[in-house]
Amino acid sequence: MDRHYDEFSRFFKALGDPSRLQLVHILLQSEGSLSVSALGEQVSIGQSTVSQHLRILKDAGVIRAERRGASIFYQVDRPRLREMGHRFQALFGSLLFEGEATPF
């Protein structure tokens, strides 16, 4: 199977959980990066579950992590998120909006 499909599948599967979408949304709204504990305070799930979700998002390339002392801080990989959106549109956009102007 084409590597593009594998990459899209991994990326969108990581976003396919409501808690992970909420974490990405919080990170997108934040100024800079947030720690696991700061994220845990904003969602109704435990810190270990937050950590598991962040690992999945990081492995899929949705977010980046940076160690500062004993803590790890997370932020959305905005260039990667934009790139995947553009690639998705390039691959599927003409098929989705055949005969109509694309809204992008």
Sequence and secondary structure as in RCSB ss.txt:
>XXXX:A:sequence
MDRHYDEFSRFFKALGDPSRLQLVHILLQSEGSLSVSALGEQVSIGQSTVSQHLRILKDAGVIRAERRGASIFYQ
VDRPRLREMGHRFQALFGSLLFEGEATPF
>XXXX:A:secstr
  HHHHHHHHHHHHT SHHHHHHHHHHHHSSS EEHHHHHHHSSS HHHHHHHHHHHHHTTSEEEEEETTEEEEE
E HHHHHHHHHHHHHHHHHHHTTTS    
